[in-house]
Amino acid sequence: MSPAGIFLLSPTAIAFALLVASISWVTLRYALSLLSNIRYARSTGLKYIIYPVCPDTLLPAFLLSLPRVHSLIRLLPTEWQDYVWMGSYSTHWWLKDRMALRYGDVFLVVSPGLLCCVVSNADAITEILGNRERFPKPLENYESLSMYGPSIFTVRHQSVSSLPAADRRRPKASSL
């Protein structure tokens, strides 16, 4: 205690208090974000899967790239393996259609930083990718690609994405 009756904290105590406060703040934001995404997923009426870690972070990708982790995951029941593999962009394609058979053609993947809609129906995918009015694409996400030059994503002209003249003149397979 100082002579004036005020406690003086050591630099170590201050650093520890800041560390605890930072971890608490991150944990609170993490939990609130996850709860918000779960609430939104429930409001859609679609089936959803909850992941405690966001798939687009580096930690899951790094851990799932380790051969020892692969061998440990393979010891789990198949449903648990599917859950783990679905949680990473680098491994979710191993599942093929098992998750679609379990959850349906359209379901959500919910995590603290991401809410992702997984679509397995070919007709629905064609509709989503082809109908710009009903499913608008956020063009600002493609602006970073413009540094490589014009592309189908960065140029907003219809002529770039239309069929080449040779394809328009070629008869379709159904008319042969």
Sequence and secondary structure as in RCSB ss.txt:
>XXXX:A:sequence
MSPAGIFLLSPTAIAFALLVASISWVTLRYALSLLSNIRYARSTGLKYIIYPVCPDTLLPAFLLSLPRVHSLIRL
LPTEWQDYVWMGSYSTHWWLKDRMALRYGDVFLVVSPGLLCCVVSNADAITEILGNRERFPKPLENYESLSMYGP
SIFTVRHQSVSSLPAADRRRPKASSL
>XXXX:A:secstr
  TTS     HHHHHHHHHHHHHHHHHHHHHHHHHHHHHHHHHHT  EEE SS TTSHHHHHHHTSHHHHHHHTT
S HHHHHHHHHTSTTTGGGGTTHHHHHH SEEEEEETTEEEEEE  HHHHHHHHH TTTS   GGGGGGGGGG  
 TTT   HHHHS  HHHHHS  GGG 
